[in-house]
């Protein structure tokens, strides 16, 4: 059986995507209010990019359509944060 490196990419993308909720939860707990830290958006764009690549490799149109708009939203949020600073 041939080893498929895209599985590793898919799993790493999923881990990055999950990490965004962990960093958001920790930041909110520390401040005792809902906070969305910059790292949330970084993990979002990393995870979504890797998952999109994996979806394209798998030729899964549902997965592709589900991830593609996210990149625009996450990129826009990062832009707005950087612009404000």
C-alpha positions as CSV (number, residue, x, y, z in Angstrom):
1,X,0.0,0.0,0.0
2,X,1.3,3.4,-1.0
3,X,1.7,6.0,1.8
4,X,-0.3,9.1,1.1
5,X,1.2,12.4,2.4
6,X,-2.0,14.2,1.8
7,X,-3.5,12.4,4.7
8,X,-0.9,14.0,6.9
9,X,-1.6,17.4,5.4
10,X,-5.4,16.8,6.0
11,X,-4.8,15.9,9.7
12,X,-2.4,18.8,10.3
13,X,-5.0,21.1,8.7
14,X,-7.7,19.7,11.0
15,X,-5.5,20.1,14.0
16,X,-4.7,23.8,13.1
17,X,-8.4,24.4,12.5
18,X,-9.2,22.9,16.0
19,X,-6.4,24.9,17.7
20,X,-8.2,28.2,16.9
21,X,-11.0,27.2,19.3
22,X,-8.5,26.3,22.0
23,X,-6.6,29.6,21.8
24,X,-10.0,31.5,21.7
25,X,-11.2,29.6,24.8
26,X,-8.0,30.2,26.7
27,X,-7.9,33.9,25.8
28,X,-11.6,34.3,26.9
29,X,-11.0,32.5,30.1
30,X,-8.0,34.7,31.0
31,X,-9.9,37.9,30.3
32,X,-13.3,36.7,31.7
33,X,-15.0,37.9,28.5
34,X,-15.3,36.6,24.9
35,X,-12.1,37.4,23.1
36,X,-10.9,36.5,19.6
37,X,-7.1,36.7,19.6
38,X,-5.1,37.3,16.4
39,X,-3.8,33.7,16.6
40,X,-7.4,32.5,16.1
41,X,-7.3,34.0,12.6
42,X,-3.8,32.6,11.9
43,X,-4.9,29.1,12.9
44,X,-8.1,29.6,10.9
45,X,-6.3,30.5,7.7
46,X,-3.6,27.8,8.1
47,X,-6.1,25.1,8.8
48,X,-8.5,26.1,6.1
49,X,-5.7,26.4,3.5
50,X,-4.4,22.9,4.3
51,X,-8.0,21.4,4.3
52,X,-8.7,23.1,1.0
53,X,-5.6,21.6,-0.6
54,X,-6.6,18.2,0.8
55,X,-10.2,18.7,-0.5
56,X,-8.8,19.5,-4.0
57,X,-6.6,16.5,-3.9
58,X,-9.6,14.3,-2.9
59,X,-11.7,16.0,-5.7
60,X,-14.5,16.6,-3.2
61,X,-16.6,19.6,-4.4
62,X,-18.6,19.8,-1.2
63,X,-15.5,20.1,0.9
64,X,-13.9,22.6,-1.6
65,X,-17.0,24.8,-1.6
66,X,-17.1,24.6,2.2
67,X,-13.5,25.8,2.7
68,X,-12.9,28.2,-0.2
69,X,-15.0,31.1,1.1
70,X,-13.4,30.8,4.6
71,X,-10.0,31.8,3.2
72,X,-11.5,35.1,2.0
73,X,-13.2,35.7,5.4
74,X,-10.1,34.9,7.4
75,X,-7.8,36.9,5.2
76,X,-10.1,39.9,5.4
77,X,-10.1,39.7,9.2
78,X,-6.3,39.5,9.3
79,X,-6.2,42.5,7.0
80,X,-8.6,44.6,9.1
81,X,-6.6,43.8,12.3
82,X,-3.3,44.7,10.7
83,X,-4.8,47.9,9.3
84,X,-6.2,49.0,12.7
85,X,-2.7,48.5,14.3
